[in-house]
Amino acid sequence: MRGVKDCKESYEIGSEQNASQPNIWLPESTLPDFHSFMQFFYHRLSTTAKTILLALGTGLELHNPSLLADFHSGHTNQLRLLHYPPIPASEIETGLAVRLPAHTDFGSITMVFQDECGGLEIEHPKKPGEFIRADPVQNAIVMNIGDLLMRWTNDDLKSSLHRVQLPHSTSRYTITQEGVRMTQARYSIPYFCGPDTDKSIEVFKECVLEGEKKKYEPIVVGEYFKMRSALAYQS
């Protein structure tokens, strides 16, 4: 729809409790134990997300530190397996293709696992339009603030504009016999965490200083998700 080739493959996994978007699992004979492991992984990440949300609620000095976590049952979360196949570097450099265009996530938080390939970039918080590298760190995840959490905190916590570009290290490329510089394949696993769709959220009063105004009106999460999804797929 953007007129630019989007060079990645994805496999989506959601909560088994979300009947409106049932998972489509591979046959057990195709990939033994995949179903059971990914369910375990999904719920482990849900627990981790709640721990992070509790820490954020404590840091924001909410009257109820668990308030953020309590809005997230985990049933609307999404686990995505991403594969970025090798591609001629020139296609990215000339704009014929993208790996992942610049965007913000519209939930609460996102946890990202990435391999050693690299290419993830975050917009500099004080220099709009300038991106800085988010190089892989062994045994660590990247956590992004999403737009809903920014809305909740009256912009105290900012959502991060981010993208995936070419790998930064020259060791992540190969040269074909024809002399074409090819990127290495890249793998990542983002886990998107959002509030339950029936919840109504509004700016935390603790995030509005004296003399300030709330920047956002209350909104039902499900309606917000529909609005953002519609905008994402507009031509």
MIDO-821108 format. One record per residue (C-alpha): residue number from 1; residue in one letter; x, y negated, z negated. Coordinates in Angstrom, 3 decimals. Layout:
! residues N
<dovex i="NUM" aa="A" xx="X" yy="Y" zz="Z"/>
...
//
This chain:
! residues 235
<dovex i="1" aa="M" xx="0.000" yy="0.000" zz="0.000"/>
<dovex i="2" aa="R" xx="3.005" yy="-2.266" zz="-0.502"/>
<dovex i="3" aa="G" xx="4.322" yy="-1.311" zz="2.940"/>
<dovex i="4" aa="V" xx="7.505" yy="0.035" zz="1.347"/>
<dovex i="5" aa="K" xx="8.389" yy="3.710" zz="0.955"/>
<dovex i="6" aa="D" xx="8.173" yy="4.827" zz="-2.692"/>
<dovex i="7" aa="C" xx="10.821" yy="7.518" zz="-3.095"/>
<dovex i="8" aa="K" xx="9.922" yy="9.662" zz="-6.075"/>
<dovex i="9" aa="E" xx="7.883" yy="12.688" zz="-7.102"/>
<dovex i="10" aa="S" xx="5.925" yy="13.035" zz="-10.335"/>
<dovex i="11" aa="Y" xx="4.052" yy="15.612" zz="-12.388"/>
<dovex i="12" aa="E" xx="1.559" yy="14.283" zz="-14.929"/>
<dovex i="13" aa="I" xx="0.599" yy="15.865" zz="-18.247"/>
<dovex i="14" aa="G" xx="-2.016" yy="14.498" zz="-20.625"/>
<dovex i="15" aa="S" xx="-3.750" yy="15.622" zz="-23.775"/>
<dovex i="16" aa="E" xx="-5.705" yy="18.866" zz="-23.565"/>
<dovex i="17" aa="Q" xx="-8.370" yy="16.993" zz="-25.579"/>
<dovex i="18" aa="N" xx="-8.937" yy="14.495" zz="-22.754"/>
<dovex i="19" aa="A" xx="-11.744" yy="16.189" zz="-20.830"/>
<dovex i="20" aa="S" xx="-12.114" yy="13.268" zz="-18.407"/>
<dovex i="21" aa="Q" xx="-8.642" yy="13.925" zz="-16.967"/>
<dovex i="22" aa="P" xx="-7.948" yy="17.662" zz="-17.249"/>
<dovex i="23" aa="N" xx="-4.419" yy="18.892" zz="-16.698"/>
<dovex i="24" aa="I" xx="-3.584" yy="20.956" zz="-13.622"/>
<dovex i="25" aa="W" xx="-1.087" yy="23.572" zz="-14.734"/>
<dovex i="26" aa="L" xx="1.212" yy="25.686" zz="-12.619"/>
<dovex i="27" aa="P" xx="0.430" yy="29.416" zz="-12.699"/>
<dovex i="28" aa="E" xx="2.277" yy="31.159" zz="-15.537"/>
<dovex i="29" aa="S" xx="3.921" yy="33.460" zz="-12.987"/>
<dovex i="30" aa="T" xx="5.365" yy="30.442" zz="-11.136"/>
<dovex i="31" aa="L" xx="7.073" yy="28.903" zz="-14.161"/>
<dovex i="32" aa="P" xx="6.829" yy="31.126" zz="-17.267"/>
<dovex i="33" aa="D" xx="6.337" yy="29.311" zz="-20.602"/>
<dovex i="34" aa="F" xx="6.116" yy="25.901" zz="-18.915"/>
<dovex i="35" aa="H" xx="2.550" yy="25.343" zz="-20.130"/>
<dovex i="36" aa="S" xx="3.242" yy="26.208" zz="-23.759"/>
<dovex i="37" aa="F" xx="6.523" yy="24.287" zz="-23.910"/>
<dovex i="38" aa="M" xx="5.111" yy="21.122" zz="-22.360"/>
<dovex i="39" aa="Q" xx="2.164" yy="21.162" zz="-24.767"/>
<dovex i="40" aa="F" xx="4.614" yy="21.444" zz="-27.663"/>
<dovex i="41" aa="F" xx="6.763" yy="18.648" zz="-26.191"/>
<dovex i="42" aa="Y" xx="3.725" yy="16.410" zz="-25.629"/>
<dovex i="43" aa="H" xx="2.583" yy="16.691" zz="-29.242"/>
<dovex i="44" aa="R" xx="6.103" yy="16.301" zz="-30.596"/>
<dovex i="45" aa="L" xx="6.384" yy="13.018" zz="-28.711"/>
<dovex i="46" aa="S" xx="2.955" yy="11.959" zz="-29.970"/>
<dovex i="47" aa="T" xx="4.188" yy="12.445" zz="-33.537"/>
<dovex i="48" aa="T" xx="7.358" yy="10.489" zz="-32.764"/>
<dovex i="49" aa="A" xx="5.318" yy="7.664" zz="-31.238"/>
<dovex i="50" aa="K" xx="3.205" yy="7.414" zz="-34.385"/>
<dovex i="51" aa="T" xx="6.360" yy="7.170" zz="-36.487"/>
<dovex i="52" aa="I" xx="7.573" yy="4.298" zz="-34.291"/>
<dovex i="53" aa="L" xx="4.185" yy="2.573" zz="-34.485"/>
<dovex i="54" aa="L" xx="4.213" yy="2.872" zz="-38.269"/>
<dovex i="55" aa="A" xx="7.686" yy="1.301" zz="-38.337"/>
<dovex i="56" aa="L" xx="6.465" yy="-1.526" zz="-36.107"/>
<dovex i="57" aa="G" xx="3.436" yy="-2.098" zz="-38.330"/>
<dovex i="58" aa="T" xx="5.742" yy="-2.299" zz="-41.325"/>
<dovex i="59" aa="G" xx="8.119" yy="-4.690" zz="-39.558"/>
<dovex i="60" aa="L" xx="5.222" yy="-6.930" zz="-38.500"/>
<dovex i="61" aa="E" xx="4.121" yy="-7.017" zz="-42.153"/>
<dovex i="62" aa="L" xx="0.570" yy="-5.993" zz="-41.314"/>
<dovex i="63" aa="H" xx="-1.756" yy="-5.813" zz="-44.306"/>
<dovex i="64" aa="N" xx="-2.145" yy="-2.133" zz="-43.412"/>
<dovex i="65" aa="P" xx="1.193" yy="-0.925" zz="-41.986"/>
<dovex i="66" aa="S" xx="-0.442" yy="2.203" zz="-40.533"/>
<dovex i="67" aa="L" xx="-3.032" yy="0.194" zz="-38.583"/>
<dovex i="68" aa="L" xx="-1.162" yy="0.456" zz="-35.291"/>
<dovex i="69" aa="A" xx="-0.619" yy="4.192" zz="-35.640"/>
<dovex i="70" aa="D" xx="-4.265" yy="4.734" zz="-36.625"/>
<dovex i="71" aa="F" xx="-5.423" yy="3.330" zz="-33.269"/>
<dovex i="72" aa="H" xx="-3.513" yy="6.078" zz="-31.444"/>
<dovex i="73" aa="S" xx="-4.878" yy="9.626" zz="-31.626"/>
<dovex i="74" aa="G" xx="-2.569" yy="10.664" zz="-28.791"/>
<dovex i="75" aa="H" xx="-5.451" yy="11.783" zz="-26.570"/>
<dovex i="76" aa="T" xx="-4.862" yy="8.992" zz="-24.030"/>
<dovex i="77" aa="N" xx="-1.089" yy="9.380" zz="-23.896"/>
<dovex i="78" aa="Q" xx="0.644" yy="10.528" zz="-20.728"/>
<dovex i="79" aa="L" xx="3.812" yy="12.523" zz="-20.154"/>
<dovex i="80" aa="R" xx="5.343" yy="12.129" zz="-16.697"/>
<dovex i="81" aa="L" xx="8.109" yy="14.223" zz="-15.150"/>
<dovex i="82" aa="L" xx="9.886" yy="12.151" zz="-12.500"/>
<dovex i="83" aa="H" xx="12.238" yy="13.229" zz="-9.741"/>
<dovex i="84" aa="Y" xx="13.933" yy="10.662" zz="-7.526"/>
<dovex i="85" aa="P" xx="15.333" yy="12.647" zz="-4.570"/>
<dovex i="86" aa="P" xx="18.622" yy="11.665" zz="-2.918"/>
<dovex i="87" aa="I" xx="18.132" yy="8.853" zz="-0.421"/>
<dovex i="88" aa="P" xx="20.417" yy="6.812" zz="1.834"/>
<dovex i="89" aa="A" xx="21.574" yy="3.865" zz="-0.275"/>
<dovex i="90" aa="S" xx="21.055" yy="1.559" zz="2.702"/>
<dovex i="91" aa="E" xx="17.281" yy="2.128" zz="2.564"/>
<dovex i="92" aa="I" xx="17.171" yy="0.675" zz="-0.948"/>
<dovex i="93" aa="E" xx="19.629" yy="-2.119" zz="-0.133"/>
<dovex i="94" aa="T" xx="17.633" yy="-3.259" zz="2.906"/>
<dovex i="95" aa="G" xx="14.224" yy="-2.990" zz="1.218"/>
<dovex i="96" aa="L" xx="12.927" yy="-0.140" zz="3.371"/>
<dovex i="97" aa="A" xx="12.382" yy="1.944" zz="0.235"/>
<dovex i="98" aa="V" xx="12.228" yy="1.571" zz="-3.532"/>
<dovex i="99" aa="R" xx="12.834" yy="3.953" zz="-6.369"/>
<dovex i="100" aa="L" xx="10.615" yy="2.082" zz="-8.830"/>
<dovex i="101" aa="P" xx="9.587" yy="-1.552" zz="-8.286"/>
<dovex i="102" aa="A" xx="9.675" yy="-4.087" zz="-11.118"/>
<dovex i="103" aa="H" xx="6.681" yy="-3.752" zz="-13.439"/>
<dovex i="104" aa="T" xx="5.561" yy="-3.746" zz="-17.056"/>
<dovex i="105" aa="D" xx="3.821" yy="-0.832" zz="-18.754"/>
<dovex i="106" aa="F" xx="0.307" yy="-1.678" zz="-19.858"/>
<dovex i="107" aa="G" xx="-0.029" yy="0.522" zz="-22.950"/>
<dovex i="108" aa="S" xx="1.492" yy="0.114" zz="-26.409"/>
<dovex i="109" aa="I" xx="4.937" yy="1.699" zz="-26.150"/>
<dovex i="110" aa="T" xx="6.788" yy="3.918" zz="-23.698"/>
<dovex i="111" aa="M" xx="9.589" yy="6.309" zz="-24.593"/>
<dovex i="112" aa="V" xx="11.916" yy="7.121" zz="-21.691"/>
<dovex i="113" aa="F" xx="14.330" yy="10.016" zz="-21.389"/>
<dovex i="114" aa="Q" xx="16.770" yy="9.670" zz="-18.490"/>
<dovex i="115" aa="D" xx="19.604" yy="11.731" zz="-17.071"/>
<dovex i="116" aa="E" xx="23.129" yy="10.460" zz="-16.481"/>
<dovex i="117" aa="C" xx="22.418" yy="9.088" zz="-12.980"/>
<dovex i="118" aa="G" xx="21.473" yy="5.580" zz="-14.101"/>
<dovex i="119" aa="G" xx="19.714" yy="2.831" zz="-12.183"/>
<dovex i="120" aa="L" xx="17.237" yy="1.667" zz="-14.831"/>
<dovex i="121" aa="E" xx="17.285" yy="-2.112" zz="-15.244"/>
<dovex i="122" aa="I" xx="15.499" yy="-4.479" zz="-17.657"/>
<dovex i="123" aa="E" xx="14.799" yy="-8.154" zz="-17.012"/>
<dovex i="124" aa="H" xx="16.960" yy="-10.431" zz="-19.149"/>
<dovex i="125" aa="P" xx="14.670" yy="-11.819" zz="-21.892"/>
<dovex i="126" aa="K" xx="16.063" yy="-15.344" zz="-21.509"/>
<dovex i="127" aa="K" xx="16.833" yy="-15.390" zz="-17.771"/>
<dovex i="128" aa="P" xx="13.716" yy="-14.597" zz="-15.702"/>
<dovex i="129" aa="G" xx="14.547" yy="-12.817" zz="-12.454"/>
<dovex i="130" aa="E" xx="17.907" yy="-11.563" zz="-13.719"/>
<dovex i="131" aa="F" xx="18.092" yy="-7.857" zz="-14.535"/>
<dovex i="132" aa="I" xx="20.540" yy="-6.100" zz="-16.825"/>
<dovex i="133" aa="R" xx="21.517" yy="-2.444" zz="-16.840"/>
<dovex i="134" aa="A" xx="19.993" yy="0.040" zz="-19.260"/>
<dovex i="135" aa="D" xx="22.678" yy="2.673" zz="-18.902"/>
<dovex i="136" aa="P" xx="21.940" yy="6.194" zz="-20.161"/>
<dovex i="137" aa="V" xx="23.067" yy="6.924" zz="-23.712"/>
<dovex i="138" aa="Q" xx="23.509" yy="10.569" zz="-24.616"/>
<dovex i="139" aa="N" xx="20.850" yy="11.944" zz="-26.986"/>
<dovex i="140" aa="A" xx="18.979" yy="8.633" zz="-27.001"/>
<dovex i="141" aa="I" xx="15.714" yy="7.381" zz="-25.564"/>
<dovex i="142" aa="V" xx="14.773" yy="3.959" zz="-24.242"/>
<dovex i="143" aa="M" xx="11.667" yy="2.434" zz="-25.837"/>
<dovex i="144" aa="N" xx="9.686" yy="-0.180" zz="-23.939"/>
<dovex i="145" aa="I" xx="7.087" yy="-2.495" zz="-25.426"/>
<dovex i="146" aa="G" xx="3.873" yy="-2.410" zz="-23.375"/>
<dovex i="147" aa="D" xx="1.458" yy="-5.203" zz="-22.490"/>
<dovex i="148" aa="L" xx="-1.177" yy="-4.152" zz="-25.027"/>
<dovex i="149" aa="L" xx="1.293" yy="-4.349" zz="-27.898"/>
<dovex i="150" aa="M" xx="2.411" yy="-7.760" zz="-26.638"/>
<dovex i="151" aa="R" xx="-1.240" yy="-8.808" zz="-26.613"/>
<dovex i="152" aa="W" xx="-1.798" yy="-7.417" zz="-30.120"/>
<dovex i="153" aa="T" xx="1.176" yy="-9.371" zz="-31.499"/>
<dovex i="154" aa="N" xx="0.344" yy="-12.655" zz="-29.738"/>
<dovex i="155" aa="D" xx="3.551" yy="-12.307" zz="-27.693"/>
<dovex i="156" aa="D" xx="5.786" yy="-11.838" zz="-30.753"/>
<dovex i="157" aa="L" xx="6.830" yy="-8.543" zz="-29.168"/>
<dovex i="158" aa="K" xx="7.385" yy="-8.921" zz="-25.428"/>
<dovex i="159" aa="S" xx="6.708" yy="-6.257" zz="-22.841"/>
<dovex i="160" aa="S" xx="9.768" yy="-5.571" zz="-20.709"/>
<dovex i="161" aa="L" xx="9.771" yy="-6.025" zz="-16.951"/>
<dovex i="162" aa="H" xx="11.834" yy="-3.096" zz="-15.670"/>
<dovex i="163" aa="R" xx="12.723" yy="-1.276" zz="-12.467"/>
<dovex i="164" aa="V" xx="14.860" yy="1.542" zz="-11.082"/>
<dovex i="165" aa="Q" xx="17.504" yy="0.512" zz="-8.569"/>
<dovex i="166" aa="L" xx="20.552" yy="2.199" zz="-7.108"/>
<dovex i="167" aa="P" xx="22.929" yy="3.973" zz="-9.519"/>
<dovex i="168" aa="H" xx="25.587" yy="1.625" zz="-10.831"/>
<dovex i="169" aa="S" xx="28.454" yy="4.119" zz="-10.912"/>
<dovex i="170" aa="T" xx="30.245" yy="5.015" zz="-7.667"/>
<dovex i="171" aa="S" xx="30.447" yy="8.611" zz="-8.911"/>
<dovex i="172" aa="R" xx="26.672" yy="8.933" zz="-8.408"/>
<dovex i="173" aa="Y" xx="26.947" yy="8.889" zz="-4.617"/>
<dovex i="174" aa="T" xx="27.982" yy="11.351" zz="-1.939"/>
<dovex i="175" aa="I" xx="29.022" yy="10.708" zz="1.656"/>
<dovex i="176" aa="T" xx="27.529" yy="12.953" zz="4.331"/>
<dovex i="177" aa="Q" xx="29.472" yy="14.261" zz="7.326"/>
<dovex i="178" aa="E" xx="27.798" yy="11.503" zz="9.328"/>
<dovex i="179" aa="G" xx="29.176" yy="8.886" zz="6.929"/>
<dovex i="180" aa="V" xx="25.866" yy="8.105" zz="5.222"/>
<dovex i="181" aa="R" xx="26.163" yy="7.098" zz="1.558"/>
<dovex i="182" aa="M" xx="23.538" yy="9.099" zz="-0.356"/>
<dovex i="183" aa="T" xx="22.355" yy="8.529" zz="-3.908"/>
<dovex i="184" aa="Q" xx="22.419" yy="11.320" zz="-6.444"/>
<dovex i="185" aa="A" xx="19.051" yy="12.746" zz="-7.478"/>
<dovex i="186" aa="R" xx="17.662" yy="11.125" zz="-10.631"/>
<dovex i="187" aa="Y" xx="15.406" yy="12.675" zz="-13.265"/>
<dovex i="188" aa="S" xx="13.545" yy="10.924" zz="-16.057"/>
<dovex i="189" aa="I" xx="10.671" yy="11.617" zz="-18.444"/>
<dovex i="190" aa="P" xx="8.586" yy="8.667" zz="-19.620"/>
<dovex i="191" aa="Y" xx="5.979" yy="9.182" zz="-22.349"/>
<dovex i="192" aa="F" xx="3.300" yy="6.506" zz="-22.274"/>
<dovex i="193" aa="C" xx="1.494" yy="5.803" zz="-25.536"/>
<dovex i="194" aa="G" xx="-1.729" yy="3.806" zz="-25.683"/>
<dovex i="195" aa="P" xx="-4.628" yy="3.235" zz="-28.084"/>
<dovex i="196" aa="D" xx="-7.826" yy="5.253" zz="-27.853"/>
<dovex i="197" aa="T" xx="-10.063" yy="3.910" zz="-25.090"/>
<dovex i="198" aa="D" xx="-13.051" yy="3.276" zz="-27.361"/>
<dovex i="199" aa="K" xx="-11.081" yy="0.949" zz="-29.631"/>
<dovex i="200" aa="S" xx="-11.408" yy="-2.827" zz="-29.536"/>
<dovex i="201" aa="I" xx="-8.194" yy="-4.705" zz="-30.167"/>
<dovex i="202" aa="E" xx="-7.511" yy="-8.317" zz="-31.033"/>
<dovex i="203" aa="V" xx="-4.483" yy="-10.348" zz="-32.025"/>
<dovex i="204" aa="F" xx="-3.192" yy="-9.478" zz="-35.485"/>
<dovex i="205" aa="K" xx="-3.741" yy="-12.424" zz="-37.817"/>
<dovex i="206" aa="E" xx="-0.278" yy="-11.778" zz="-39.250"/>
<dovex i="207" aa="C" xx="1.167" yy="-12.679" zz="-35.835"/>
<dovex i="208" aa="V" xx="-0.487" yy="-16.104" zz="-35.670"/>
<dovex i="209" aa="L" xx="1.533" yy="-18.730" zz="-37.509"/>
<dovex i="210" aa="E" xx="0.011" yy="-21.832" zz="-39.042"/>
<dovex i="211" aa="G" xx="-0.816" yy="-24.289" zz="-36.289"/>
<dovex i="212" aa="E" xx="-0.758" yy="-21.610" zz="-33.578"/>
<dovex i="213" aa="K" xx="-3.717" yy="-20.217" zz="-31.664"/>
<dovex i="214" aa="K" xx="-4.539" yy="-16.704" zz="-30.554"/>
<dovex i="215" aa="K" xx="-3.477" yy="-16.342" zz="-26.919"/>
<dovex i="216" aa="Y" xx="-5.808" yy="-13.429" zz="-26.164"/>
<dovex i="217" aa="E" xx="-9.472" yy="-12.603" zz="-26.661"/>
<dovex i="218" aa="P" xx="-10.561" yy="-9.249" zz="-28.143"/>
<dovex i="219" aa="I" xx="-10.866" yy="-6.494" zz="-25.548"/>
<dovex i="220" aa="V" xx="-11.984" yy="-2.861" zz="-25.406"/>
<dovex i="221" aa="V" xx="-9.008" yy="-0.672" zz="-24.521"/>
<dovex i="222" aa="G" xx="-10.875" yy="1.409" zz="-21.928"/>
<dovex i="223" aa="E" xx="-12.024" yy="-1.694" zz="-20.069"/>
<dovex i="224" aa="Y" xx="-8.514" yy="-3.104" zz="-20.158"/>
<dovex i="225" aa="F" xx="-7.073" yy="0.105" zz="-18.696"/>
<dovex i="226" aa="K" xx="-9.655" yy="0.050" zz="-15.881"/>
<dovex i="227" aa="M" xx="-8.804" yy="-3.565" zz="-15.094"/>
<dovex i="228" aa="R" xx="-5.067" yy="-2.889" zz="-14.981"/>
<dovex i="229" aa="S" xx="-5.475" yy="0.253" zz="-12.887"/>
<dovex i="230" aa="A" xx="-7.618" yy="-1.626" zz="-10.371"/>
<dovex i="231" aa="L" xx="-5.007" yy="-4.376" zz="-10.094"/>
<dovex i="232" aa="A" xx="-2.231" yy="-1.822" zz="-9.612"/>
<dovex i="233" aa="Y" xx="-3.962" yy="-0.270" zz="-6.621"/>
<dovex i="234" aa="Q" xx="-5.017" yy="-3.447" zz="-4.867"/>
<dovex i="235" aa="S" xx="-3.425" yy="-3.903" zz="-1.487"/>
//
